[in-house]
Amino acid sequence: MTRPSGFDERNARICLLLEVAPSLRLRDVAQDLGVAEMTLRRDAASGKAGFACQGGYIVRGRSTDAYDFDEQMRRASEAKRVAADHAATLVPDGACVFLDTGTTLPHLARALARGRVRRIVTHCLTSAELLHGRTSAEVEFIGGRLQSRTRSCHPPDPLKVLKPLGIDVGFLSAGGLWEGRELSCSHDYEVAMKRAVIALARDSWAVLDSSKIGDRRAVRFATLDELSGVVTEHGVGRRAVPVAEAD
């Protein structure tokens, strides 16, 4: 690849690549373009680029939709990581695990990649990318209609697709937990997959950071008594909301 002469050419080339890929590894793009990673980060931060830098990846520029995936990935990132570590303790060796879309469960994907699970099932592009080449577990990616706002794919009949896979433990994202009982998300297209997992998995858990407790999103998908419980950075609650320990 010929080294681009400046911002406009770099931006055009990266945007062209993002038309056929949901994300690009930052270091690979920097190497191919013959520039430093910091140059691309500065391009993204300029507000003029058609792309954004998210950790070690380049993704399409921020959506103007109400749900901004990139912003949600940055929000409460440490709490999400700790919640994911708690969730990983719920997975027995040799299990088949389902990972929902969202911005907390990619942290769990990274944790499970180091474990001894048998199979990881997901429809989340971000989690699938994190797992690629990093785990000895079988990774089953569920295809379907691509929803760019949540970087996930949704088949017309999730129950039919998931049933033969024998899911032992399902982890679901939630945008809100209202009054300690009602779980909700931002998009109605998310519901069918979540309901299928609840119906099929031996155990199903909502994983979220505690800032979402007390929030209510646009679409209700379950009540807490339908799940095994909730996992936050404060720990695991079986059909209850875990709370922070007193100082």
C-alpha positions in Angstrom: 0.0 0.0 0.0 1.3 3.4 -1.0 1.7 5.7 2.0 -1.1 8.2 2.1 -0.2 11.9 1.8 -2.4 13.2 4.5 -5.6 13.2 6.6 -8.1 13.2 3.7 -6.5 10.2 2.0 -6.1 8.3 5.2 -9.7 9.0 6.1 -11.0 7.9 2.6 -9.0 4.7 2.7 -10.1 3.7 6.2 -13.8 4.5 5.5 -13.6 2.3 2.4 -12.3 -0.6 4.5 -15.0 -0.1 7.0 -17.6 -0.5 4.4 -16.8 -4.2 4.3 -15.6 -4.8 7.9 -17.3 -3.8 11.2 -13.9 -3.0 12.8 -10.2 -2.9 12.0 -7.2 -3.6 14.2 -5.5 -0.2 14.8 -2.0 -1.5 14.7 -2.6 -3.3 11.4 -4.1 -0.2 9.7 -1.3 2.0 11.0 1.3 -0.4 9.6 -0.4 -0.6 6.2 -0.8 3.1 5.9 2.8 3.8 7.1 1.9 6.0 10.0 1.9 5.8 13.8 -1.1 4.6 15.7 -1.1 8.0 17.5 -1.6 9.7 14.1 -4.8 7.7 13.5 -6.0 8.4 17.0 -5.5 12.1 16.4 -7.4 11.8 13.1 -10.3 10.2 14.9 -10.3 12.8 17.6 -10.3 15.6 15.2 -14.1 15.3 14.7 -13.7 15.3 10.9 -12.9 11.6 10.4 -15.5 9.0 9.4 -14.1 6.6 11.9 -13.4 6.3 15.7 -10.8 4.6 17.7 -12.1 2.2 20.4 -9.3 0.6 22.4 -7.1 -1.2 19.8 -9.7 -1.1 17.1 -10.9 1.3 14.4 -14.7 1.4 14.0 -17.2 3.5 12.0 -17.8 7.0 13.3 -20.2 7.6 16.0 -23.9 7.1 15.3 -26.3 9.9 15.7 -28.8 7.4 17.1 -29.8 7.6 20.8 -27.8 4.5 21.6 -24.1 5.2 20.9 -22.1 1.9 21.1 -18.7 3.6 21.3 -19.8 5.9 24.1 -21.3 3.0 26.0 -18.1 1.0 25.6 -16.2 3.8 27.4 -18.8 4.3 30.1 -18.0 2.6 33.4 -15.4 0.3 31.7 -13.7 -0.8 34.9 -17.0 -1.7 36.5 -17.9 -3.7 33.5 -14.6 -5.5 33.6 -15.1 -6.4 37.2 -18.7 -7.6 36.6 -17.4 -9.8 33.8 -14.8 -11.3 36.1 -17.5 -12.2 38.6 -19.6 -13.7 35.8 -16.8 -15.9 34.7 -16.8 -17.6 38.1 -20.3 -18.9 37.3 -19.1 -21.0 34.3 -18.1 -24.6 34.9 -15.4 -26.3 32.9 -16.6 -27.8 29.7 -19.7 -25.6 29.5 -21.4 -24.2 26.4 -21.9 -20.5 27.1 -24.0 -17.9 25.3 -22.8 -14.2 25.2 -25.4 -11.6 24.4 -24.6 -8.3 22.6 -23.8 -5.2 24.5 -20.7 -3.4 25.9 -20.2 -5.4 29.1 -20.1 -9.0 27.7 -17.0 -8.4 25.5 -15.1 -8.2 28.7 -16.5 -11.6 29.6 -15.5 -13.0 26.2 -11.9 -12.0 27.0 -12.1 -13.7 30.4 -13.6 -16.9 29.0 -11.0 -17.0 26.2 -8.5 -18.0 28.9 -10.8 -20.6 30.5 -11.7 -24.1 29.8 -15.2 -23.8 28.3 -16.2 -26.2 25.5 -18.1 -23.7 23.3 -18.9 -20.0 23.2 -22.0 -19.0 21.3 -22.5 -15.3 20.4 -24.2 -13.0 17.9 -22.1 -10.1 19.0 -19.4 -9.0 16.4 -17.3 -7.4 19.1 -17.1 -10.5 21.2 -16.5 -12.7 18.2 -13.6 -10.5 17.1 -12.1 -10.7 20.6 -12.3 -14.5 20.6 -10.9 -15.0 17.1 -7.6 -16.8 17.4 -7.5 -16.3 21.2 -9.3 -19.4 22.6 -9.1 -23.1 22.3 -12.9 -23.3 22.7 -15.2 -23.8 19.8 -16.7 -20.4 18.8 -20.2 -20.5 17.2 -21.2 -17.2 15.6 -24.9 -16.7 15.1 -25.6 -14.9 11.8 -28.7 -13.0 10.7 -29.7 -9.5 10.0 -26.9 -7.1 11.0 -27.9 -4.4 13.4 -25.0 -1.9 13.3 -26.2 0.1 16.4 -25.4 -2.9 18.6 -22.9 -4.6 16.3 -24.9 -7.8 16.5 -26.7 -10.3 14.1 -30.3 -11.5 14.6 -31.8 -14.5 12.9 -35.5 -14.6 12.2 -36.0 -17.5 14.7 -33.4 -17.5 17.5 -35.1 -20.3 19.4 -34.7 -22.6 16.4 -31.1 -21.6 15.9 -30.0 -21.9 19.5 -31.9 -25.1 20.6 -29.6 -27.6 19.0 -26.5 -26.0 20.6 -27.2 -27.1 24.2 -26.5 -23.9 26.0 -25.6 -24.4 29.7 -25.1 -20.8 30.8 -26.5 -17.7 29.1 -25.3 -14.2 29.9 -27.6 -11.3 28.9 -26.9 -7.6 28.7 -29.4 -5.1 30.1 -29.6 -1.4 29.7 -31.7 -1.0 32.8 -32.9 -2.7 36.0 -36.0 -0.9 37.2 -37.2 -1.3 40.8 -34.9 -4.3 41.3 -37.1 -6.4 39.1 -37.7 -5.3 35.5 -34.9 -5.8 32.9 -34.9 -3.6 29.8 -32.9 -2.9 26.7 -32.8 -0.1 24.1 -34.0 -1.9 20.9 -37.0 -4.2 20.3 -35.0 -6.4 17.9 -32.9 -7.6 20.9 -35.8 -9.2 22.7 -36.2 -12.4 20.7 -32.7 -13.6 21.2 -32.8 -12.8 24.9 -36.1 -14.6 25.4 -34.7 -17.6 23.5 -31.7 -17.8 25.8 -33.9 -17.5 28.9 -36.0 -20.4 27.6 -33.2 -22.7 26.6 -30.2 -22.1 29.0 -30.0 -24.1 32.2 -28.9 -20.9 33.9 -29.3 -17.3 32.6 -27.8 -14.2 34.1 -28.1 -10.5 33.5 -24.6 -8.8 33.6 -24.5 -5.0 34.0 -22.7 -2.3 35.8 -24.5 -0.9 38.8 -25.0 2.5 37.2 -27.9 0.9 35.2 -29.7 -0.1 38.4 -32.7 2.2 38.6 -32.8 2.9 34.9 -35.5 1.9 32.5 -34.9 1.5 28.8 -37.4 1.5 25.9 -38.1 -2.2 25.8 -38.8 -4.6 28.6 -37.5 -8.1 28.0 -37.7 -10.0 31.3 -38.3 -9.8 35.1 -35.6 -10.9 37.5 -37.5 -13.9 38.7 -37.2 -15.4 35.2 -33.4 -15.5 35.4 -30.9 -17.1 37.7 -29.9 -13.7 38.9 -27.9 -10.5 38.3 -24.1 -9.9 38.2 -22.6 -6.5 38.7 -19.2 -5.2 39.8 -20.4 -5.8 43.4 -20.8 -9.5 42.9 -23.4 -12.2 42.1 -27.0 -11.9 43.3 -29.3 -15.0 42.9 -32.6 -13.5 41.9 -31.5 -10.5 43.8 -29.4 -7.4 43.1 -25.9 -7.5 44.5 -25.0 -4.5 46.6 -21.7 -2.9 47.5 -20.1 -3.9 50.8 -20.2 -1.3 53.5 -16.9 0.5 54.1 
